[in-house]
């Protein structure tokens, strides 16, 4: 069992992001620290609907990747956006869930 809690950024605020948020909430080794989406309103809506607290919201992936608590990026965007999102997260040195 990991002794560290890993901070998670969920990128994308559609249906699948709700499933990822629920899974991370069940994992004692992870905590969702940020949600990003094309619109700030969508990110905030996902945070509220998932019952998350103390979570930063972003409408810019690069800004979200600079959040100091992010260790893992969970890519929840449409498939045609995955490549660019994954490359950005990898360049930022983050672990990935795709």
TORROLUM-577009 format. One record per residue: residue number from 1; residue in one letter; x, z, y of N, C-alpha, C, CB in turn. Coordinates in Angstrom, 1 decimal. Each point is the difference from the previous one (the first is absolute). Glycine has a CB too. Example, Ala and Ser with C-alpha at 12.3 -4.5 7.8 and 13.67 -1.06 7.14 Angstrom:
{rec 1 "A" {13.2 7.8 -5.7} {-0.9 0.0 1.2} {0.9 0.0 1.2} {-1.9 1.2 -1.2}}
{rec 2 "S" {1.5 -1.9 2.3} {0.9 0.0 1.1} {-0.8 0.8 1.1} {1.2 -2.2 -0.6}}
***
This chain:
{rec 1 "X" {0.8 0.0 -1.2} {-0.8 0.0 1.2} {0.9 0.0 1.2} {-1.9 1.2 -1.2}}
{rec 2 "X" {1.6 -2.0 2.2} {0.7 -0.1 1.2} {-0.1 1.3 0.9} {-0.3 -2.5 -0.1}}
{rec 3 "X" {1.4 2.9 0.7} {-0.1 1.2 0.8} {-0.3 -0.4 1.5} {1.6 1.2 -1.5}}
{rec 4 "X" {-1.5 -2.5 1.8} {-0.3 -0.5 1.3} {-1.4 -0.6 0.1} {2.5 -0.4 0.3}}
{rec 5 "X" {-3.1 0.5 0.8} {-1.3 -0.7 0.2} {0.4 -1.2 0.8} {-1.4 2.1 0.0}}
{rec 6 "X" {1.0 -3.3 -0.6} {0.3 -1.3 0.6} {-1.1 -0.4 1.0} {1.3 -0.6 -2.1}}
{rec 7 "X" {-1.0 0.2 3.3} {-0.9 -0.4 1.0} {-0.4 -1.5 -0.3} {0.9 1.7 1.7}}
{rec 8 "X" {-2.2 -1.9 -1.6} {-0.5 -1.4 -0.3} {-0.6 -0.6 1.3} {-0.5 0.7 -2.4}}
{rec 9 "X" {0.8 -1.9 2.6} {-0.7 -0.9 1.0} {-0.8 -0.9 -0.8} {1.9 0.1 1.7}}
{rec 10 "X" {-3.2 -0.1 -1.4} {-0.9 -1.0 -0.6} {-0.2 -1.1 1.0} {-1.2 1.7 -1.4}}
{rec 11 "X" {1.6 -2.9 1.0} {-0.1 -1.2 0.9} {-1.1 -0.9 -0.4} {2.5 0.1 0.5}}
{rec 12 "X" {-3.5 -0.1 0.3} {-1.3 -0.8 -0.3} {-1.1 1.0 -0.1} {1.3 -1.8 -1.2}}
{rec 13 "X" {-2.5 1.5 1.7} {-1.1 1.0 0.0} {-1.2 -0.5 -0.7} {0.9 0.8 2.1}}
{rec 14 "X" {-0.8 -1.8 -3.0} {-1.1 -0.5 -0.7} {-0.4 0.9 -1.2} {0.6 -2.3 0.8}}
{rec 15 "X" {-1.4 1.7 -1.7} {-0.5 0.8 -1.2} {1.1 0.6 -0.8} {-2.0 -1.5 0.0}}
{rec 16 "X" {3.0 0.7 -0.3} {1.1 0.5 -0.9} {0.7 1.1 0.6} {0.2 -2.3 -1.0}}
{rec 17 "X" {-0.1 2.4 2.3} {0.7 1.1 0.6} {-0.7 1.4 -0.3} {0.9 -1.6 1.8}}
{rec 18 "X" {-2.2 1.5 -1.9} {-0.7 1.3 -0.4} {0.4 0.4 -1.4} {-1.9 -0.7 1.5}}
{rec 19 "X" {2.1 -0.2 -2.4} {0.4 0.4 -1.3} {1.5 0.5 0.0} {-1.5 -1.8 -0.9}}
{rec 20 "X" {2.3 1.2 1.7} {1.4 0.5 0.1} {0.0 1.4 0.6} {0.9 -2.4 0.2}}
{rec 21 "X" {-1.7 2.6 0.9} {0.0 1.3 0.6} {-0.5 1.1 -1.0} {-0.5 -1.1 2.2}}
{rec 22 "X" {-0.5 0.8 -3.0} {-0.5 0.9 -0.9} {1.1 0.4 -1.1} {-2.4 -0.9 0.4}}
{rec 23 "X" {3.1 -0.1 -0.8} {1.1 0.2 -1.0} {1.1 0.9 0.6} {-0.6 -2.2 -1.1}}
{rec 24 "X" {1.0 1.9 2.3} {1.1 0.8 0.6} {-0.5 1.4 0.2} {0.9 -2.1 1.1}}
{rec 25 "X" {-2.2 2.3 -0.7} {-0.5 1.3 0.2} {0.1 0.9 -1.3} {-1.5 -0.9 1.8}}
{rec 26 "X" {1.3 0.2 -2.9} {0.1 0.7 -1.3} {1.4 0.3 -0.5} {-2.2 -1.1 -0.6}}
{rec 27 "X" {3.2 0.5 1.2} {1.4 0.1 -0.4} {0.6 1.1 0.8} {0.1 -2.4 -0.7}}
{rec 28 "X" {0.3 3.5 0.1} {0.6 1.1 0.8} {1.4 -0.3 0.6} {-1.3 1.6 -1.5}}
{rec 29 "X" {1.9 -2.7 1.0} {1.3 -0.4 0.5} {-0.1 -0.9 1.2} {0.9 0.2 -2.2}}
{rec 30 "X" {-2.2 -0.6 2.7} {-0.1 -0.9 1.1} {-1.0 0.5 1.0} {0.5 -1.9 -1.5}}
{rec 31 "X" {-0.4 1.5 2.7} {-0.9 0.3 1.1} {-0.1 -1.2 0.9} {0.6 2.5 -0.1}}
{rec 32 "X" {-1.8 -2.9 0.4} {-0.2 -1.2 0.9} {0.3 0.6 1.4} {-1.7 -1.2 -1.5}}
{rec 33 "X" {2.7 0.6 2.2} {0.4 0.4 1.3} {-0.4 -1.0 1.1} {1.9 1.3 -1.0}}
{rec 34 "X" {-2.2 -2.6 0.6} {-0.3 -1.0 0.9} {-0.8 -1.1 -0.6} {2.1 0.5 1.2}}
{rec 35 "X" {-3.0 -1.1 -0.4} {-0.8 -1.2 -0.4} {0.2 -1.0 1.1} {-1.7 1.4 -1.3}}
{rec 36 "X" {1.9 -2.7 0.9} {0.1 -1.1 1.0} {-0.9 -1.1 -0.5} {2.4 0.6 0.6}}
{rec 37 "X" {-2.8 -1.3 0.4} {-0.9 -1.2 -0.2} {0.1 -0.9 1.2} {-1.6 1.4 -1.4}}
{rec 38 "X" {0.9 -2.6 1.3} {0.0 -0.9 1.1} {-0.6 0.6 1.2} {-0.1 -1.9 -1.5}}
{rec 39 "X" {-0.9 2.8 1.3} {-0.6 0.7 1.2} {0.1 1.5 -0.2} {-1.6 -2.0 0.4}}
{rec 40 "X" {1.8 2.7 0.7} {0.1 1.4 0.0} {-1.3 0.6 -0.4} {1.7 -0.1 1.8}}
{rec 41 "X" {-2.8 -0.5 -1.4} {-1.3 0.5 -0.5} {-0.2 0.0 -1.5} {-0.9 -0.8 2.2}}
{rec 42 "X" {1.4 -0.3 -2.8} {0.0 0.0 -1.5} {0.8 1.1 -0.6} {-0.4 -2.5 0.1}}
{rec 43 "X" {1.6 2.7 0.4} {0.9 1.0 -0.5} {-0.7 1.4 0.1} {2.0 -1.4 0.6}}
{rec 44 "X" {-2.6 1.7 0.6} {-0.6 1.2 0.2} {-1.2 0.2 -0.9} {0.7 0.0 2.4}}
{rec 45 "X" {-1.5 -1.1 -2.6} {-1.1 0.1 -0.9} {0.4 0.3 -1.4} {-1.2 -1.7 1.5}}
{rec 46 "X" {2.3 1.1 -2.0} {0.4 0.3 -1.4} {0.4 1.4 -0.1} {0.8 -2.3 -0.2}}
{rec 47 "X" {-0.1 2.9 1.2} {0.4 1.4 0.0} {-1.2 0.9 -0.1} {2.1 -0.6 1.4}}
{rec 48 "X" {-3.1 0.3 -0.6} {-1.2 0.8 0.0} {-0.8 -0.1 -1.3} {-0.1 -0.3 2.5}}
{rec 49 "X" {0.0 -0.9 -3.0} {-0.8 -0.2 -1.2} {0.7 0.6 -1.2} {-0.9 -2.1 0.9}}
{rec 50 "X" {2.2 2.1 -0.9} {0.8 0.6 -1.1} {0.2 1.5 0.1} {1.2 -2.2 -0.2}}
{rec 51 "X" {-1.7 2.8 1.3} {0.1 1.4 0.1} {1.4 0.5 0.3} {-2.0 0.2 -1.4}}
{rec 52 "X" {2.9 -1.1 1.9} {1.4 0.4 0.3} {0.1 0.7 1.3} {0.8 -2.0 -1.3}}
{rec 53 "X" {0.2 2.9 1.4} {0.2 0.8 1.2} {1.4 -0.1 0.4} {-1.8 1.5 -0.6}}
{rec 54 "X" {2.1 -1.4 1.9} {1.3 0.0 0.6} {0.7 -1.3 -0.4} {0.1 2.5 -0.1}}
{rec 55 "X" {-0.7 -3.6 0.2} {0.5 -1.3 -0.3} {0.2 -0.9 1.2} {-1.1 0.2 -2.3}}
{rec 56 "X" {2.2 -0.8 2.5} {0.2 -0.9 1.1} {-0.6 -1.3 -0.3} {2.2 1.1 0.6}}
{rec 57 "X" {-2.7 -1.8 0.4} {-0.7 -1.3 -0.1} {0.8 -1.0 0.8} {-2.3 1.1 -0.4}}
{rec 58 "X" {2.4 -2.3 -0.1} {0.8 -1.1 0.7} {-0.7 -1.3 -0.2} {2.1 1.2 -0.4}}
{rec 59 "X" {-1.9 -2.1 1.4} {-0.5 -1.3 -0.1} {1.2 -1.0 0.0} {-2.2 0.6 1.2}}
{rec 60 "X" {3.4 -0.1 -1.5} {1.2 -0.7 -0.1} {0.8 0.5 -1.1} {0.0 -0.4 2.5}}
{rec 61 "X" {0.3 -0.5 -3.5} {0.8 0.5 -1.2} {1.4 0.5 0.4} {-1.3 -1.7 -1.4}}
{rec 62 "X" {1.9 0.9 2.2} {1.4 0.4 0.4} {0.0 1.4 0.6} {0.6 -2.4 0.3}}
{rec 63 "X" {-1.5 2.7 0.6} {-0.1 1.4 0.5} {-0.3 1.0 -1.0} {-0.8 -1.0 2.1}}
{rec 64 "X" {-0.1 0.7 -3.0} {-0.3 0.9 -1.1} {1.2 0.3 -0.9} {-2.4 -0.8 0.0}}
{rec 65 "X" {3.2 -0.2 -0.3} {1.2 0.1 -0.8} {1.0 0.9 0.6} {-0.4 -2.2 -0.9}}
{rec 66 "X" {0.3 2.4 2.2} {1.0 0.9 0.7} {-0.5 1.5 0.0} {0.7 -1.9 1.5}}
{rec 67 "X" {-1.9 2.1 -2.0} {-0.5 1.4 -0.1} {1.0 0.8 -0.8} {-2.5 -0.7 0.2}}
{rec 68 "X" {3.0 1.8 0.3} {1.1 0.7 -0.7} {-0.4 0.6 -1.4} {0.9 0.5 2.2}}
{rec 69 "X" {-2.2 -0.3 -2.5} {-0.4 0.6 -1.2} {-0.3 -1.0 -1.1} {-1.0 1.8 1.3}}
{rec 70 "X" {1.1 -3.1 -1.1} {-0.3 -1.0 -1.0} {1.1 -0.3 -0.9} {-1.5 -1.0 1.6}}
{rec 71 "X" {1.3 1.3 -2.9} {0.9 -0.3 -1.1} {-0.5 -1.2 -0.8} {0.7 2.4 -0.1}}
{rec 72 "X" {-2.0 -2.5 -0.1} {-0.6 -1.0 -0.9} {-1.0 -0.8 0.9} {0.3 1.4 -2.1}}
{rec 73 "X" {-0.3 -2.7 1.9} {-1.0 -0.9 0.6} {-0.9 -0.6 -1.1} {1.5 -0.5 2.0}}
{rec 74 "X" {-2.8 0.8 -1.8} {-1.0 -0.6 -1.0} {-0.6 -1.2 0.7} {-0.5 2.3 -1.0}}
{rec 75 "X" {0.8 -3.5 0.5} {-0.5 -1.2 0.5} {-1.4 -0.3 -0.4} {2.3 -0.9 0.1}}
{rec 76 "X" {-3.3 1.0 0.8} {-1.4 -0.2 -0.3} {-0.6 -1.2 0.8} {-0.2 2.5 -0.6}}
{rec 77 "X" {1.0 -3.4 0.9} {-0.5 -1.2 0.8} {-0.4 -1.1 -0.9} {1.5 0.7 1.9}}
{rec 78 "X" {-2.1 -1.7 -1.4} {-0.3 -1.2 -0.8} {1.3 -0.6 -0.6} {-2.1 -0.5 1.4}}
{rec 79 "X" {2.0 -0.1 -2.6} {1.1 -0.5 -0.7} {0.9 -0.9 0.8} {-1.3 0.3 -2.1}}
{rec 80 "X" {0.7 -1.2 2.9} {0.8 -0.9 0.7} {0.9 0.6 1.1} {-1.8 -1.7 -0.4}}
{rec 81 "X" {1.6 3.0 0.7} {0.8 0.7 0.9} {1.1 0.9 -0.7} {-1.9 0.0 1.6}}
{rec 82 "X" {1.8 0.2 -2.9} {0.9 0.9 -0.7} {1.5 -0.3 0.2} {-1.8 0.2 -1.7}}
{rec 83 "X" {2.2 -1.5 1.7} {1.4 -0.3 0.1} {0.6 0.5 1.3} {-0.4 -2.0 -1.4}}
{rec 84 "X" {-0.2 1.7 2.5} {0.5 0.5 1.3} {0.0 1.5 0.1} {-0.8 -2.2 1.0}}
{rec 85 "X" {-0.3 2.8 -1.5} {-0.1 1.5 0.1} {1.1 0.6 -0.9} {-2.5 -0.2 0.4}}
{rec 86 "X" {2.7 -0.3 -1.6} {1.0 0.6 -0.9} {1.4 -0.2 0.6} {-1.5 -0.5 -2.0}}
{rec 87 "X" {1.8 -0.6 2.5} {1.3 -0.3 0.6} {0.3 1.0 1.1} {-0.1 -2.4 -0.7}}
{rec 88 "X" {-0.9 2.6 1.6} {0.1 0.9 1.1} {0.3 1.5 -0.5} {-1.5 -1.5 1.4}}
{rec 89 "X" {0.7 1.9 -2.4} {0.2 1.3 -0.5} {1.4 0.2 -0.7} {-2.5 0.2 -0.3}}
{rec 90 "X" {2.9 -1.2 -0.4} {1.3 0.0 -0.7} {1.1 0.1 1.0} {-1.0 -1.3 -1.9}}
{rec 91 "X" {0.9 0.5 2.9} {1.0 0.0 1.1} {0.1 1.4 0.6} {-0.3 -2.4 0.5}}
{rec 92 "X" {-0.8 3.1 -0.4} {0.0 1.3 0.5} {0.4 1.1 -1.0} {-1.9 -0.7 1.5}}
{rec 93 "X" {2.3 0.3 -2.7} {0.5 0.9 -1.0} {-1.1 0.9 -0.7} {2.1 0.0 1.3}}
{rec 94 "X" {-3.3 -0.5 -1.3} {-1.1 0.7 -0.6} {-0.2 -0.3 -1.5} {-1.1 0.1 2.3}}
{rec 95 "X" {0.6 0.8 -3.0} {-0.5 -0.3 -1.4} {-1.4 -0.7 0.2} {1.2 2.1 -1.0}}
{rec 96 "X" {-1.6 -2.8 0.0} {-1.2 -0.9 0.1} {-0.9 0.2 -1.2} {1.3 -1.6 1.3}}
{rec 97 "X" {-2.6 1.6 -0.9} {-1.1 -0.1 -1.0} {-0.8 -1.3 0.4} {-0.1 2.6 -0.5}}
{rec 98 "X" {0.0 -3.5 -0.4} {-0.6 -1.3 0.4} {-1.2 -0.3 -0.9} {2.2 -0.9 0.9}}
***
